[in-house]
Amino acid sequence: MSLADWYGGLILAPARTRLIIAATGLALRELPGTLLLVRAKLDAAHEGGLALQDWRAYAPTTVGDHERHAA
């Protein structure tokens, strides 16, 4: 079974704001309303084992059309 089939491909994981800023290159003022997509290890036993990587930030009006910033 893939995660896409289970929970529609979505998981929630906490991340510190400074990590998000560093990973995306966005300024703090740009974060509200921004959609963030991140790759994670799905076999992780806890949030620390997710190994979040390949962060991508999308502007809310361009989701699915144009990437605002890819880190």
C-alpha positions as CSV (number, residue, x, y, z in Angstrom):
1,M,0.0,0.0,0.0
2,S,1.3,3.4,-0.8
3,L,0.9,6.5,1.2
4,A,-1.0,8.1,-1.7
5,D,-3.7,5.3,-1.3
6,W,-3.7,5.8,2.5
7,Y,-4.5,9.2,3.9
8,G,-4.4,10.7,0.4
9,G,-0.6,11.0,0.5
10,L,-0.6,13.5,3.4
11,I,1.1,13.4,6.7
12,L,1.7,16.1,9.3
13,A,5.0,16.6,11.0
14,P,6.3,19.5,13.2
15,A,9.2,21.6,11.9
16,R,10.9,24.5,13.5
17,T,10.4,27.8,11.7
18,R,14.2,28.4,11.3
19,L,14.5,25.0,9.6
20,I,11.7,25.9,7.1
21,I,13.3,29.3,6.4
22,A,16.7,27.6,5.8
23,A,15.4,24.8,3.7
24,T,13.2,27.0,1.4
25,G,15.1,30.3,1.3
26,L,11.8,32.1,2.1
27,A,11.7,35.1,4.5
28,L,9.6,34.8,7.6
29,R,7.0,37.2,6.2
30,E,6.5,34.9,3.1
31,L,5.6,31.8,5.1
32,P,1.9,32.6,6.1
33,G,-0.3,31.1,3.4
34,T,2.5,29.2,1.6
35,L,2.1,25.6,0.8
36,L,5.1,23.5,1.7
37,L,5.8,20.0,0.3
38,V,8.5,17.9,1.7
39,R,9.8,14.3,1.2
40,A,10.0,12.1,4.3
41,K,11.0,8.6,5.2
42,L,7.7,6.7,5.5
43,D,9.2,3.9,7.6
44,A,10.2,6.3,10.4
45,A,9.2,5.2,13.8
46,H,9.0,8.7,15.2
47,E,9.1,12.3,13.9
48,G,12.8,12.6,14.3
49,G,13.3,9.7,11.9
50,L,11.4,11.3,9.0
51,A,14.6,12.8,7.5
52,L,12.6,15.7,5.9
53,Q,14.2,16.8,2.6
54,D,13.5,18.3,-0.8
55,W,11.5,21.2,0.5
56,R,9.3,23.0,-2.0
57,A,7.3,26.1,-1.4
58,Y,4.3,27.1,-3.5
59,A,2.3,30.3,-3.5
60,P,-1.3,29.6,-2.7
61,T,-2.6,31.0,-6.0
62,T,-0.1,29.0,-8.1
63,V,-0.4,25.5,-6.5
64,G,-0.1,23.0,-9.3
65,D,1.0,25.7,-11.8
66,H,4.2,27.4,-10.9
67,E,6.7,26.7,-8.2
68,R,7.6,29.8,-6.1
69,H,10.8,28.4,-4.8
70,A,12.5,25.0,-4.8
71,A,15.3,24.4,-2.4
